[in-house]
Amino acid sequence: MVMRRVGIIGLGNVGATAAFNLFTHGYCDEIVLLDVNEAKMQAEAIDLLDTLPVNDHEVKVYYGDWDKLRDADLIIAGFGVKVTSSSEELAINSRNAQSVGQKIKASGFNGIIINIANPCDVITTVLQKTTDLPKQKVFGIGTMLDSVRLRRVISEKLELNSKQIGGFVLGEHGLCDFIAWSTVNHEFSDAEKAEIANEAKSNAEKLIAGKGFTNWAVTSAAMELVRAVLTDEYFYTVCSVYVEEYGIYLGYPAVIGKNGVEKIAQLSLPSDEEYHLQEAIALIKEHLAEID
């Protein structure tokens, strides 16, 4: 029987939630937990192991051993540090990404990396360059969470199941993303579009104001990507992928399977959406230049 091993780097709110989801969904047989806080890392391992008697899946847990990544199929990178400004986030997390990438490379890992750390597009770029893995094997969650939030608002407005709603938020996750209305499978007036966009943004702001972080939705989105890789699902979604035409990682539709990014979508965006996409590309390139 093939044993599936997943590494999680960074055990903050998202990383710990991801570990629990892996346990309860049975996506893997072995988990490698890694964090700079050794006490936290050990505690999370113990807490997870304590679920085994009431869990439907038997999962082996390793922690603190980077060499265990050698035989991992997939790594979830969730090591982002919470800071007060986007410039500080860029500086700190890009340095951390270089350090993490070097350790991943030294372990001999040759699987798939899914990055959750922000700024997602930049950090995904750093991880790919530092590990020297093929670009299709390294991708990030990008604007997938933004797209999920959009679909939820639309589904409530139309009183439909969210699974019936299609549509993507593209661009740079954070400062320069935008709703690509041309990808949405329902028609709305300009006023309705503005209302939907404002509600999606307001919900995200209320979430951060109320609890200070997000973990359930972003982890659920990440688990969709994990499942797609481990089951070779060929899952069509939007995430931070390397688009050859633009020469960078950004939030763009793609097909995810066992090899990582199996295919990049070919979009023909209207002029206004193409303008917003170029704005996002320019911002990502600007951020990359700042850390180069």
Helices and strands as residue ranges (DSSP letters): E 5-9, H 13-25, E 30-34, H 38-49, G 52-54, E 60-63, G 66-71, E 74-77, H 86-107, E 112-115, H 120-131, G 135-137, E 138-140, H 144-158, G 162-164, E 168-172, E 176-180, G 181-183, H 190-211, H 216-231, E 235-243, E 248-257, E 260-264, H 271-291
